[in-house]
Amino acid sequence: MDRYFSVDDDFWYEFEDRLATLDSESLIEDASVFLTGYGSDDWSDAANHDYQYEINEVGQVISKRLRDGLAEWIRQLPLPSAAAIAGVRLPIDASAIFLNFNYTPSLQQLDMFMADA
């Protein structure tokens, strides 16, 4: 992951932005050693898909490390105690309209957390 992303202490805090910084040029260059031209003496049917295979393998490793790293980061985040958040109201406009892809009743229950409620 360190080869293709700029990984530092803020990586997981800026996760979505950092995904856009994938160094695809280095990935392509690294995998290019597996490209064999059709006219090359080294070309064979068996090696015909080595480049695609290598790109896929690197993608699988990066995906696994991202999943594992994100899970580890989430588990280390401090959770506030119930007492610390009791009575906290969120500054949400009660007349706001929401587009929600979260298939839970969270927005229906939101009024108990809204400052304007």
Secondary structure, 3 states (H helix, E strand, C coil): CCCCCCCCCCCCCCHHHHHCCCCHHHHHHHHHHHCCCCCCCCCCCCCCCHHHHHHHHHHHHHHHHHHHHHHHHHHHCCCCCHHHHCCCCECCCCCCCCCCCCCCCCCCCHHHCECCC
